[in-house]
Amino acid sequence: MSAEATATPVTAPPGSPSRRGPLPRLLRDRVFRRYWSAQTVSYFGDEISALALPLLAVLVFQATPAEMGYLTAAALVPNLLFSLLAGAWVDRYPHKRRLMILTDLGRALLLTAVPVAYLLGVLTLTQLYVVAFAVGTLAVLFEVARGPLFVSVVARPDYVEANTLVNGSRAMSHVAGPSIGGALVQVLTAPIALIADALSYVVSAYFLMRIRPTEPAPARGGLALGGGLGFIARTPMIRAILLGTTTLNLFNFMLAALFVLYATQELGLSPGLLGAVLGAGAVGGLIGAALTGPLVRRFGVGLTLLAGFVLFPAPMLLIPLAGGPTPLVVGMLFAAEFLAAIGVMLLDITTGSVQTALTPQTLLARVAGARRTINYGIRPIGALLGGALGSTLGVRPALWIATAGALAGVLWVFFSPVRHLRDLPEQAD
């Protein structure tokens, strides 16, 4: 077998079934399977570090609410600083796959530095901020390059199915990742658990090395930093989706900055139990991924997307409401995670497919960079705001504000052409 696979985007003949045999049709294509495998293993590692890094700050350095906000913000602020520039550059860089491989390996090295410093007795909270910032910067490059590679591997009629498979892997990582991460932190300590995430990036790079799809031709001309923003501004459906998800993320990351601190200190959950609750609740993501395709076929893309905007944030109201005996607390957190996981799959699969369908290939990285500048750029602001409100008002009142505010995101999409979509839209000019 050759070291790399070469293929054009996979699609099915008209009228052919999407499944035949034990595997979905797309996973029987070698190139897509390796692309999907790279995403899958990386998602699992991400889930481990998403729990291990804040637990490390809480358990080793006794981080305050404000410091937890700084740590979350450090990982997210590169989206605000670099996404536009990265998108403009990546659209003109001919080797997107190669760039993704290099960023995978770079993140593996950065995360490995944390347990090494810990074992040498020189790890500081400042180092965690620096590593989080550097890993976040490489993630920006990886993600803006992923869109052009996706359309090199998947044909347009398969966008929803391919996004369902990729997001299904993400849902599975939400199920198993926190449980594995919590167990690793409990047994090995939080710094050592980060080695698992570093290894996941190495494996992701290996799978990407094994494919060689025909990538979109690089865009010509200068960097045109405003190209992606201009396209979003004159495309009503992408604009409405972006405003809605940005509003949702502002408040959701207020919650994210405080959640581990709240669950461990105010609710008294151990790292292992917290990981188990998050993992069990995330089973809803698997259900959401499985339901999205049938719901799109039954109700259309627009209504399914709208449902995701409601079902994702609404169950999170149970988090600040949690209290009482430990079994009751665990049940409420499980219900919040389970229902929200269904909603986020409906939201991510449909928004990803609609935005990819609308965007010309020569603009994919620039539009992705512009979206990340706004949508992800708001996240560190949300994290800092959550830390500030947690320090001034208290953690639980800050969580009430965060969970209630996240519901406002649906208004942008409700009053837009998106809710009338039956099928994927045609590519915009």
MOQUI-V414084 format. One record per residue. N is the residue number from 1. RES is the residue in three letters. SS is DSSP state (hx for helix, st for strand, lp for the rest). PHI is phi in whole degrees, -180 to 180 (NA if undefined). D_FIRST is the distance of its C-alpha to the first C-alpha in whole Angstrom. Layout:
N&RES&SS&PHI&D_FIRST / N&RES&SS&PHI&D_FIRST
//
This chain:
1&MET&lp&NA&0 / 2&SER&lp&-71&4 / 3&ALA&lp&-71&7 / 4&GLU&lp&-133&8 / 5&ALA&st&-103&9 / 6&THR&lp&-121&12 / 7&ALA&lp&-163&15 / 8&THR&lp&-95&18 / 9&PRO&lp&-53&20 / 10&VAL&st&-84&20 / 11&THR&lp&-151&23 / 12&ALA&lp&-108&25 / 13&PRO&lp&-62&27 / 14&PRO&lp&-56&30 / 15&GLY&lp&84&32 / 16&SER&lp&-79&28 / 17&PRO&lp&-72&28 / 18&SER&lp&-78&27 / 19&ARG&st&-133&25 / 20&ARG&lp&-154&24 / 21&GLY&lp&86&23 / 22&PRO&lp&-74&23 / 23&LEU&lp&-110&21 / 24&PRO&st&-56&23 / 25&ARG&hx&-55&21 / 26&LEU&hx&-63&20 / 27&LEU&hx&-75&18 / 28&ARG&hx&-83&16 / 29&ASP&lp&-86&15 / 30&ARG&hx&-62&12 / 31&VAL&hx&-66&13 / 32&PHE&hx&-64&17 / 33&ARG&hx&-61&15 / 34&ARG&hx&-73&14 / 35&TYR&hx&-60&17 / 36&TRP&hx&-63&19 / 37&SER&hx&-64&18 / 38&ALA&hx&-61&19 / 39&GLN&hx&-64&22 / 40&THR&hx&-63&23 / 41&VAL&hx&-68&22 / 42&SER&hx&-67&24 / 43&TYR&hx&-60&27 / 44&PHE&hx&-63&28 / 45&GLY&hx&-64&28 / 46&ASP&hx&-59&30 / 47&GLU&hx&-65&33 / 48&ILE&hx&-67&33 / 49&SER&hx&-71&34 / 50&ALA&hx&-62&36 / 51&LEU&hx&-93&38 / 52&ALA&hx&-69&38 / 53&LEU&hx&-66&39 / 54&PRO&hx&-67&42 / 55&LEU&hx&-65&43 / 56&LEU&hx&-60&43 / 57&ALA&hx&-65&46 / 58&VAL&hx&-75&48 / 59&LEU&hx&-82&48 / 60&VAL&hx&-92&48 / 61&PHE&hx&-109&49 / 62&GLN&lp&49&52 / 63&ALA&lp&-62&51 / 64&THR&lp&-83&53 / 65&PRO&hx&-56&53 / 66&ALA&hx&-64&53 / 67&GLU&hx&-66&50 / 68&MET&hx&-65&48 / 69&GLY&hx&-65&48 / 70&TYR&hx&-63&48 / 71&LEU&hx&-65&44 / 72&THR&hx&-63&43 / 73&ALA&hx&-65&44 / 74&ALA&hx&-61&43 / 75&ALA&hx&-74&39 / 76&LEU&hx&-103&40 / 77&VAL&hx&-64&42 / 78&PRO&hx&-59&40 / 79&ASN&hx&-62&39 / 80&LEU&hx&-75&43 / 81&LEU&hx&-83&42 / 82&PHE&hx&-120&39 / 83&SER&hx&-63&38 / 84&LEU&hx&-61&39 / 85&LEU&hx&-65&39 / 86&ALA&hx&-63&35 / 87&GLY&hx&-63&35 / 88&ALA&hx&-65&36 / 89&TRP&hx&-73&34 / 90&VAL&hx&-64&31 / 91&ASP&hx&-60&32 / 92&ARG&hx&-100&32 / 93&TYR&lp&-92&29 / 94&PRO&lp&-77&26 / 95&HIS&lp&-117&23 / 96&LYS&hx&-65&24 / 97&ARG&hx&-60&20 / 98&ARG&hx&-62&21 / 99&LEU&hx&-63&24 / 100&MET&hx&-63&23 / 101&ILE&hx&-63&21 / 102&LEU&hx&-64&24 / 103&THR&hx&-70&26 / 104&ASP&hx&-60&24 / 105&LEU&hx&-67&24 / 106&GLY&hx&-63&28 / 107&ARG&hx&-67&29 / 108&ALA&hx&-62&27 / 109&LEU&hx&-65&30 / 110&LEU&hx&-64&33 / 111&LEU&hx&-70&33 / 112&THR&hx&-64&32 / 113&ALA&hx&-64&35 / 114&VAL&hx&-68&37 / 115&PRO&hx&-64&37 / 116&VAL&hx&-63&37 / 117&ALA&hx&-64&41 / 118&TYR&hx&-63&42 / 119&LEU&hx&-67&41 / 120&LEU&hx&-84&43 / 121&GLY&lp&77&46 / 122&VAL&lp&-119&46 / 123&LEU&lp&-71&44 / 124&THR&lp&-129&46 / 125&LEU&hx&-65&47 / 126&THR&hx&-62&46 / 127&GLN&hx&-63&43 / 128&LEU&hx&-62&42 / 129&TYR&hx&-60&43 / 130&VAL&hx&-66&41 / 131&VAL&hx&-64&38 / 132&ALA&hx&-61&38 / 133&PHE&hx&-66&39 / 134&ALA&hx&-67&36 / 135&VAL&hx&-63&34 / 136&GLY&hx&-64&35 / 137&THR&hx&-65&35 / 138&LEU&hx&-66&31 / 139&ALA&hx&-64&31 / 140&VAL&hx&-60&33 / 141&LEU&hx&-61&31 / 142&PHE&hx&-61&28 / 143&GLU&hx&-73&29 / 144&VAL&hx&-72&31 / 145&ALA&hx&-82&27 / 146&ARG&hx&-67&26 / 147&GLY&hx&-61&28 / 148&PRO&hx&-60&26 / 149&LEU&hx&-69&23 / 150&PHE&hx&-58&24 / 151&VAL&hx&-73&25 / 152&SER&hx&-78&22 / 153&VAL&hx&-103&20 / 154&VAL&st&-121&22 / 155&ALA&lp&-80&25 / 156&ARG&hx&-52&29 / 157&PRO&hx&-62&29 / 158&ASP&hx&-103&27 / 159&TYR&hx&-59&28 / 160&VAL&hx&-65&30 / 161&GLU&hx&-65&28 / 162&ALA&hx&-66&25 / 163&ASN&hx&-64&28 / 164&THR&hx&-64&29 / 165&LEU&hx&-67&25 / 166&VAL&hx&-66&25 / 167&ASN&hx&-73&29 / 168&GLY&hx&-63&28 / 169&SER&hx&-63&26 / 170&ARG&hx&-63&29 / 171&ALA&hx&-65&31 / 172&MET&hx&-63&30 / 173&SER&hx&-66&30 / 174&HIS&hx&-65&33 / 175&VAL&hx&-73&34 / 176&ALA&hx&-88&32 / 177&GLY&hx&-58&32 / 178&PRO&hx&-62&36 / 179&SER&hx&-64&36 / 180&ILE&hx&-64&34 / 181&GLY&hx&-62&35 / 182&GLY&hx&-62&39 / 183&ALA&hx&-66&38 / 184&LEU&hx&-64&36 / 185&VAL&hx&-63&39 / 186&GLN&hx&-64&41 / 187&VAL&hx&-90&40 / 188&LEU&hx&-105&38 / 189&THR&lp&83&41 / 190&ALA&hx&-61&40 / 191&PRO&hx&-62&38 / 192&ILE&hx&-68&36 / 193&ALA&hx&-62&35 / 194&LEU&hx&-67&33 / 195&ILE&hx&-61&31 / 196&ALA&hx&-62&29 / 197&ASP&hx&-68&29 / 198&ALA&hx&-59&28 / 199&LEU&hx&-65&25 / 200&SER&hx&-64&24 / 201&TYR&hx&-68&24 / 202&VAL&hx&-65&21 / 203&VAL&hx&-66&19 / 204&SER&hx&-59&19 / 205&ALA&hx&-62&19 / 206&TYR&hx&-61&15 / 207&PHE&hx&-65&14 / 208&LEU&hx&-67&16 / 209&MET&hx&-65&14 / 210&ARG&lp&-90&11 / 211&ILE&st&-125&12 / 212&ARG&lp&-146&14 / 213&PRO&lp&-73&17 / 214&THR&lp&-79&19 / 215&GLU&lp&-81&22 / 216&PRO&lp&-57&26 / 217&ALA&lp&-62&28 / 218&PRO&lp&-65&30 / 219&ALA&lp&-68&33 / 220&ARG&lp&-106&36 / 221&GLY&lp&96&39 / 222&GLY&lp&-77&41 / 223&LEU&lp&-67&40 / 224&ALA&lp&47&42 / 225&LEU&lp&-59&42 / 226&GLY&lp&-88&44 / 227&GLY&hx&-61&42 / 228&GLY&hx&-68&40 / 229&LEU&hx&-63&43 / 230&GLY&hx&-63&45 / 231&PHE&hx&-63&43 / 232&ILE&hx&-63&43 / 233&ALA&hx&-63&47 / 234&ARG&lp&-100&47 / 235&THR&lp&-118&45 / 236&PRO&hx&-57&47 / 237&MET&hx&-70&44 / 238&ILE&hx&-65&42 / 239&ARG&hx&-62&45 / 240&ALA&hx&-66&46 / 241&ILE&hx&-62&43 / 242&LEU&hx&-64&43 / 243&LEU&hx&-64&47 / 244&GLY&hx&-66&46 / 245&THR&hx&-70&43 / 246&THR&hx&-67&45 / 247&THR&hx&-62&48 / 248&LEU&hx&-61&46 / 249&ASN&hx&-71&44 / 250&LEU&hx&-55&47 / 251&PHE&hx&-78&49 / 252&ASN&hx&-65&46 / 253&PHE&hx&-84&45 / 254&MET&hx&-62&49 / 255&LEU&hx&-68&48 / 256&ALA&hx&-60&45 / 257&ALA&hx&-66&46 / 258&LEU&hx&-109&49 / 259&PHE&hx&-64&47 / 260&VAL&hx&-63&46 / 261&LEU&hx&-61&49 / 262&TYR&hx&-62&51 / 263&ALA&hx&-68&49 / 264&THR&hx&-85&50 / 265&GLN&hx&-96&53 / 266&GLU&hx&-86&55 / 267&LEU&lp&-95&53 / 268&GLY&lp&76&53 / 269&LEU&lp&-85&49 / 270&SER&lp&-77&47 / 271&PRO&hx&-56&44 / 272&GLY&hx&-64&42 / 273&LEU&hx&-68&44 / 274&LEU&hx&-62&44 / 275&GLY&hx&-62&40 / 276&ALA&hx&-66&40 / 277&VAL&hx&-63&42 / 278&LEU&hx&-63&40 / 279&GLY&hx&-66&37 / 280&ALA&hx&-66&39 / 281&GLY&hx&-64&41 / 282&ALA&lp&-71&37 / 283&VAL&hx&-55&36 / 284&GLY&hx&-57&38 / 285&GLY&hx&-64&35 / 286&LEU&hx&-63&33 / 287&ILE&hx&-66&36 / 288&GLY&hx&-62&36 / 289&ALA&hx&-64&33 / 290&ALA&hx&-70&33 / 291&LEU&hx&-82&36 / 292&THR&hx&-60&36 / 293&GLY&hx&-57&34 / 294&PRO&hx&-60&37 / 295&LEU&hx&-67&40 / 296&VAL&hx&-62&38 / 297&ARG&hx&-68&39 / 298&ARG&hx&-84&42 / 299&PHE&hx&-112&44 / 300&GLY&lp&97&42 / 301&VAL&hx&-64&40 / 302&GLY&hx&-63&43 / 303&LEU&hx&-68&45 / 304&THR&hx&-65&42 / 305&LEU&hx&-62&41 / 306&LEU&hx&-62&45 / 307&ALA&hx&-62&45 / 308&GLY&hx&-64&42 / 309&PHE&hx&-65&45 / 310&VAL&hx&-93&47 / 311&LEU&hx&-72&45 / 312&PHE&hx&-70&44 / 313&PRO&hx&-82&47 / 314&ALA&hx&-58&49 / 315&PRO&lp&-65&48 / 316&MET&lp&-66&48 / 317&LEU&hx&-61&52 / 318&LEU&hx&-71&52 / 319&ILE&hx&-69&51 / 320&PRO&hx&-69&54 / 321&LEU&hx&-77&56 / 322&ALA&lp&-62&54 / 323&GLY&lp&177&57 / 324&GLY&lp&98&59 / 325&PRO&lp&-60&57 / 326&THR&hx&-56&54 / 327&PRO&hx&-60&53 / 328&LEU&hx&-68&54 / 329&VAL&hx&-60&52 / 330&VAL&hx&-61&49 / 331&GLY&hx&-64&50 / 332&MET&hx&-70&50 / 333&LEU&hx&-66&48 / 334&PHE&hx&-62&45 / 335&ALA&hx&-62&47 / 336&ALA&hx&-62&46 / 337&GLU&hx&-66&43 / 338&PHE&hx&-63&42 / 339&LEU&hx&-70&44 / 340&ALA&hx&-65&43 / 341&ALA&hx&-66&39 / 342&ILE&hx&-63&39 / 343&GLY&hx&-63&41 / 344&VAL&hx&-69&38 / 345&MET&hx&-69&36 / 346&LEU&hx&-57&38 / 347&LEU&hx&-70&39 / 348&ASP&hx&-68&35 / 349&ILE&hx&-66&33 / 350&THR&hx&-74&36 / 351&THR&hx&-66&37 / 352&GLY&hx&-62&33 / 353&SER&hx&-69&33 / 354&VAL&hx&-64&36 / 355&GLN&hx&-67&36 / 356&THR&hx&-67&33 / 357&ALA&hx&-65&34 / 358&LEU&hx&-77&37 / 359&THR&lp&-94&36 / 360&PRO&lp&-61&35 / 361&GLN&hx&-59&31 / 362&THR&hx&-71&33 / 363&LEU&hx&-113&35 / 364&LEU&hx&-58&32 / 365&ALA&hx&-69&32 / 366&ARG&hx&-66&36 / 367&VAL&hx&-67&37 / 368&ALA&hx&-61&35 / 369&GLY&hx&-64&36 / 370&ALA&hx&-65&40 / 371&ARG&hx&-61&39 / 372&ARG&hx&-67&38 / 373&THR&hx&-58&41 / 374&ILE&hx&-86&43 / 375&ASN&hx&-69&42 / 376&TYR&hx&-87&40 / 377&GLY&hx&-63&43 / 378&ILE&hx&-75&46 / 379&ARG&hx&-67&44 / 380&PRO&hx&-63&45 / 381&ILE&hx&-64&49 / 382&GLY&hx&-62&48 / 383&ALA&hx&-63&47 / 384&LEU&hx&-65&50 / 385&LEU&hx&-65&53 / 386&GLY&hx&-62&52 / 387&GLY&hx&-63&52 / 388&ALA&hx&-67&56 / 389&LEU&hx&-66&57 / 390&GLY&hx&-64&56 / 391&SER&hx&-76&58 / 392&THR&hx&-93&61 / 393&LEU&lp&-95&61 / 394&GLY&lp&108&59 / 395&VAL&hx&-66&56 / 396&ARG&hx&-66&57 / 397&PRO&hx&-60&58 / 398&ALA&hx&-63&56 / 399&LEU&hx&-68&53 / 400&TRP&hx&-62&56 / 401&ILE&hx&-62&56 / 402&ALA&hx&-64&52 / 403&THR&hx&-71&51 / 404&ALA&hx&-70&54 / 405&GLY&hx&-67&53 / 406&ALA&hx&-62&49 / 407&LEU&hx&-67&51 / 408&ALA&hx&-68&52 / 409&GLY&hx&-59&49 / 410&VAL&hx&-65&49 / 411&LEU&hx&-63&52 / 412&TRP&hx&-61&50 / 413&VAL&hx&-84&48 / 414&PHE&hx&-61&51 / 415&PHE&lp&-97&53 / 416&SER&lp&-148&50 / 417&PRO&hx&-68&48 / 418&VAL&hx&-60&45 / 419&ARG&hx&-67&47 / 420&HIS&hx&-93&48 / 421&LEU&lp&-68&44 / 422&ARG&lp&-98&43 / 423&ASP&lp&-120&39 / 424&LEU&lp&-62&37 / 425&PRO&lp&-73&39 / 426&GLU&lp&-74&39 / 427&GLN&lp&-61&37 / 428&ALA&lp&-77&40 / 429&ASP&lp&-71&42
//
